[in-house]
Amino acid sequence: MNDRRDKLTASVASALEGKNPHLSAQQYLRQKVRDMCGMPNEFQMVPAIAHGHAMEPVARDYLE
């Protein structure tokens, strides 16, 4: 995740445009301010997300 910390991703752009059903511009800005202030992330890791995160390298290798 740290690789994308300073990047404008499609998810971020859609949130800022009000087109992301999973993240509002206000939520994104709150996350960024908390991150810049060194506050803990409010995101809660659930098993499905942990699995997806662990499988990213496998998917990347398969798709490249």
NUTOR-268499 format. One record per residue (C-alpha): x, y, z; residue in three letters; residue number from 1. Coordinates in Angstrom, 3 decimals. Example, Ala and Ser with C-alpha at 12.3 -4.5 7.8 and 13.67 -1.06 7.14 Angstrom:
2
[[12.300; -4.500; 7.800]; ALA; 1],
[[13.670; -1.060; 7.140]; SER; 2],
***
This chain:
64
[[0.000; 0.000; 0.000]; MET; 1],
[[2.828; 2.412; 0.694]; ASN; 2],
[[3.761; 2.305; -3.009]; ASP; 3],
[[0.568; 4.215; -3.825]; ARG; 4],
[[0.545; 6.595; -0.848]; ARG; 5],
[[1.573; 9.640; -2.915]; ASP; 6],
[[-0.169; 8.618; -6.141]; LYS; 7],
[[-3.492; 9.702; -7.603]; LEU; 8],
[[-5.193; 6.388; -8.298]; THR; 9],
[[-8.417; 5.760; -10.202]; ALA; 10],
[[-10.183; 5.074; -6.890]; SER; 11],
[[-9.055; 8.419; -5.496]; VAL; 12],
[[-10.006; 10.301; -8.656]; ALA; 13],
[[-13.471; 8.749; -8.684]; SER; 14],
[[-13.928; 9.586; -4.978]; ALA; 15],
[[-12.954; 13.199; -5.567]; LEU; 16],
[[-15.380; 13.368; -8.507]; GLU; 17],
[[-18.175; 11.915; -6.363]; GLY; 18],
[[-18.395; 8.787; -8.520]; LYS; 19],
[[-16.954; 6.180; -6.149]; ASN; 20],
[[-19.717; 4.251; -4.346]; PRO; 21],
[[-17.241; 2.981; -1.744]; HIS; 22],
[[-15.367; 6.187; -0.851]; LEU; 23],
[[-16.531; 9.793; -0.689]; SER; 24],
[[-14.293; 12.819; -1.163]; ALA; 25],
[[-14.805; 13.645; 2.525]; GLN; 26],
[[-13.742; 10.131; 3.595]; GLN; 27],
[[-10.668; 10.284; 1.368]; TYR; 28],
[[-9.621; 13.678; 2.728]; LEU; 29],
[[-10.118; 12.435; 6.305]; ARG; 30],
[[-7.850; 9.455; 5.562]; GLN; 31],
[[-5.157; 11.699; 4.046]; LYS; 32],
[[-5.237; 14.185; 6.945]; VAL; 33],
[[-5.001; 11.359; 9.497]; ARG; 34],
[[-2.089; 9.887; 7.546]; ASP; 35],
[[-0.261; 13.222; 7.333]; MET; 36],
[[-0.740; 13.790; 11.090]; CYS; 37],
[[0.589; 10.332; 11.943]; GLY; 38],
[[-2.740; 9.157; 13.334]; MET; 39],
[[-3.688; 5.483; 13.081]; PRO; 40],
[[-5.659; 4.320; 10.084]; ASN; 41],
[[-9.380; 3.773; 10.727]; GLU; 42],
[[-9.464; 0.971; 8.141]; PHE; 43],
[[-10.237; -2.448; 9.634]; GLN; 44],
[[-8.631; -5.453; 7.928]; MET; 45],
[[-11.122; -8.262; 7.340]; VAL; 46],
[[-10.227; -11.776; 6.127]; PRO; 47],
[[-11.437; -11.196; 2.544]; ALA; 48],
[[-9.309; -8.066; 2.163]; ILE; 49],
[[-6.295; -9.752; 3.779]; ALA; 50],
[[-6.646; -12.621; 1.295]; HIS; 51],
[[-6.887; -10.238; -1.656]; GLY; 52],
[[-3.843; -8.321; -0.456]; HIS; 53],
[[-1.859; -11.549; -0.046]; ALA; 54],
[[-2.879; -12.741; -3.531]; MET; 55],
[[-1.923; -9.524; -5.373]; GLU; 56],
[[1.609; -10.755; -6.272]; PRO; 57],
[[0.191; -14.041; -7.572]; VAL; 58],
[[-2.414; -12.232; -9.690]; ALA; 59],
[[0.176; -9.754; -10.947]; ARG; 60],
[[2.528; -12.558; -12.023]; ASP; 61],
[[-0.330; -14.401; -13.717]; TYR; 62],
[[-1.567; -11.339; -15.606]; LEU; 63],
[[1.826; -10.014; -16.734]; GLU; 64],
***
